[in-house]
Amino acid sequence: MKKFFLPLLVFFIIIGFVTYPLCAEYWASKESTKYHYPTCKWAQKISPKNLVKFSSPEKATKAGYVPCKVCKPPGG
């Protein structure tokens, strides 16, 4: 049983790293010029009424936002 655990664990870790960027979400505020990962401490402070969500860094960049220097999401 133990010899199956490690390969299975490695498989799920790899799948997690590969699929995470594909389903990533980026947050910005209507009152700011930065976009963030949702887990960023600055994203957590965005008021729900000002929250703007993007499905890719390219979309955030096209909307005029730049990457946060704290959480460092990918540049668009």
N, C-alpha and C positions, 0 to 999 in steps of 0.2 A: 504494500500500500504506500509506503514512504517513497518508493522510487517513482511513483506517478505524481506525487505532490509537487516536487520541484519543477518539473517540466510544465505542469499545469499552471503553477504560479507564474512562471516566466511568460507563458503564453498570455495570460490575462494582463500582466504588466505591459507587454508589448502592444496588445490590442488597445489598452487604455491610452498609451502615449500616441498611438497612430490615430485613433478616432477622436481624441479630445480636440485637436485643432479643427477637425471637420465640423464639430457641433458647437464650437465656441461662440460666445456672445460677448459683445463689447458695449459698455455703457458710457454715456456722456450726459452732460447737463446742458439744458438750453441756455444757461447763463455762463458757460465756460467754453474753452477752446480745446480741451483735452478729452480723449477717450481712454477708457480703463477696462481692465478685467473686472468682472463683477465682484471679485474677492478683494480688490484694492481698497485700502482704508479710505481713500478719497471717494471712490464710487459708492461706498456705504453711506456717505454723508449727503448724497444727492437726494433732494426732495422728490417724492413720487410725482408731483405735478411738473417737475422739470426734467424728469428722466427720459432720455432718448436711447433706444436700443438699436444696435447694428448687428448684422449677422456676419460681417467681415470687416477687416481693417480697411479694405479698399472703399467700402461704402462709407465708413466714418471719415476717411480722408476726402472723398468726393463731396461730403457734406461740410467740409471746412475744418474738421477736427484734426488734431495732431496727437501722437501717442504720449501717454503719461510718462514722466521721467522716474516715477516711483515704481510702478508695477511693470513697466516696459512691455506693453503689448506689441505685437509685430507692427511695423510701419506699413502704411498702405501705399 
